[in-house]
Amino acid sequence: MEMWFDHTGADARGIHRKRGRPAATTEGAVAIDLTPMLDVVMIMLIFFIVAGSFVREIAIEVERKPTTSSQSDEPSKNIVIQISATDEIWIKGRRIDARSVRANISRIKAENPKAAVVIKAHNKSTVDSLAVVVDSSREAGIYNVSLSTGD
């Protein structure tokens, strides 16, 4: 059978109506037209592809220098500050409060004016604790700050 529409014209209220019969297959079952659904799926696909191209990931690019296997015999003159996974700050084996980091760095810098700061931050430490240490180092007058990550 074919699909047909019969235009019945306007009714008593002036509304135009169409009367139709669904298309039937040769077995007598009703066929479902999937074209509108495929159109909607294609439009959504295009939307998500275009919207995804505008998303930019923000990341800090860290340039890692290759390490050498030979180590010098003289002790390190750098100020090594460790940040644990729970954001505890350690200098020379002592736990330091975040408010006293600058004073400790200034004291160590007075002993060794050419010292640089090396921050060994745990992978699970937060950026806030790292920012406190970097800011404190700069306030103490040390601008040569290096970051080392690890467990």
N, C-alpha and C positions, 0 to 999 in steps of 0.2 A: 504494500500500500504506500501511497505517497502522502506526504504531509500537505495539508491544505488549510487555508484560512478563508473564512467567509466574512466579508465586511458587511456588518448588519446595519451600518449607518447610525444615526443619532437616535437615542431613546427619548422618552418623554421629557427628561430633564436636559437634553441637549448634549449628553455625553456619548462620544463615539466609542464603540466597543467592537472587539474582534472575537470571533468564535473560532477556535481551532481544535484540531485533533492531533495528538502526538504521533510521530512517525513510528511505524511498526516494522520489524524485520520480517523476513519471510516465514519465520517460525511463529510469529505472533507476539514476540517479546518487544518491549519498548527499548529503543536505543537511546543511550545517553551521549550527548554531544560534549566532548571534553575540550573543545577549542577554547572557550572562554577561560577555563581553569589554566590551560597551558599559557595563555596570554598573560594572566596574572602572575604565574610563576616566573615567566621570562622577565617581566617588568621588575619583580622583586629581585631577581638575580642581578639585573643590570644596576639597580639601585644600590645593592650591597657591594658590588664591585667598585662602583664609583665612590661610595661613601668610605670604603676601606682604603682607597688610595689617598684620602686626606688625613688619615690617622698617622701621626708621627710619634715614634717612640723617643722618649727623652732619656738619654743615658750619658754618663760621663765616660769619655774614652781615656783609658789609662795606658800610657806608653811604658811598657816594661823593658828595662835594660837587661841584656844578657848578663848572667852572673859568671864570675870566674871561679875556677876550682881552687886556685891558690889564695890563701889568706895571709895577711901580713902578721908578723910576730908581735908588733906593738899593740897594746890594748886600744880598743875603740874610744875615740874622743867625742863621739856623738852622744847626744842625750836621747836615750831610748825610752819611749813611753809606750806602755802596753795598755790596750783596752780589751777587757774580757767580754765574753758573750753576754754577761749581765750588765755591761756598761760600767764596770769598775775600772778606774784609772790607776795604773801602777807605775811608779818611777823608782828605779834602783831597788826593786823588791819590796817597796812599801806602798800600801794602798793610800791614795791621795784623794781628798775631796775635790770636786770639780771647781769649787771656788778658790782653792789654793794652788791650782796648777801653775798659774802665772808666777806666783812667788817662788815656787820650787824651781821653775825653769830659770828665772832670774838669778837665783842663788847658784845654780850649776853653771850658768853662763859667766858669772863673775869669776869662777874658778878656771874656766876654759872659754875665753872670748870667741874663739874660732869654731866653737861647737855648732853642729847642725842638729836638728830634731828629726828623729826617725820614729814614726808612729807604727807600732805593730798592732793592728786592729784585728780582732777575731771576725770571722765571716758573719757571725750572727749579731755583732754589735750594731748599734744604730748610728745614723749619720749625725744625730744631735751630739753625741759624746765626741765624735770625731771633730765636729765643728768647734766645740768648746776647747779642745786641745790645740787646734790650728789657730784659733783666735787668740788664745793665751800665749802661744809661741810668738805670734806677731806683735802682741802687746809688750812682750818681754824683749823685743828687738831682734828676734831670730826669724828671718824670712826664708831660710833654706830648710824647708820641711819636706820630708819624704814619707811615703805611705807604703807599708808592707802588710799584706794580708795573709792569713793562715789560720790554722785551727788553734 
